[in-house]
């Protein structure tokens, strides 16, 4: 199923959407995101790229609101590197 993640870092939110095996990114605010990530860009990118585990990203100041399993769709469902 499609997933929508809103990323709040910097001046304008970013929406990451998955649908039919594709990932699309656009600027703006999501109407009803599955997950919202808020914080500094570096740990959020580490989390989205699978370089950081969720607990490490949260320790670095990232706040996640919503369903954490939505991240698996963007990260390909694979666990993050240690």
N, C-alpha and C positions, 0 to 999 in steps of 0.2 A: 504493500500500500504506500501511497505518497506520504512523505514526511516534510514538515516545514520547521526550520530552525531560524530564530531571529538572533542575530549577533549584535550586541550593543557595545561597541568600542569605538572611540573617536567621535566625530561630529554627527554622523548619520548612520542609522541602523542598516544592517545588511540582512537580506533574507536568503537562506539556502533552502532550495526545494529539490526533492528527489521525486521523479515520476518516470515510469517506464524504463528504468535502468539508467536514466540520465540525471545529472546534477546541474541545476541552474542557479545562478546567483544574480540577485538584483538589489538595488538600493531601495530602502523604504521600511515601513512598519508592517509586520504581518498581522492579519486580522485575528487569527486564532492559532498561533504557533503551537506545535507539539512540545517544543523546548525553547527557552530563551537563555542565552549565555550573555553575561555582563561582566566586564572587567578589562584588563590590559590586553592588548593585541597579541603579544608574544605567547603567554600561556594559553590563550584561546586557540591560537593557530597550532600550538603544540598538541593540544587536546584533539582538535579536528583532524590533524595529520597523523594521529596515532603515536606521537612521540612522548606524550604525557598521559598517565592514567588520570581518571577523574579526580581521585583524592589529591594527587599532586597538583593538578590545576586549581583545585579549590584551595589548597594550602597557599598557592601563589595569588589568591585573591579573586578567582573566577567564581561567580555565582551562577548556579544552574537552577532555573525554575521550570518545572514540567517533567516530562518523561525522559530519564537519562538514556533509555534504550534507543531513542531516536538518533542518538549520536552514532550508533552502530551502522545505520544506513549510509551515513556520510563517510564513515571510516571503513566501509566495506564489511562490517561485522567482525573484523578481526581484532583480537586484543592488542592493546598498545604495547609498544616495546618497553622493556623495563629500564 
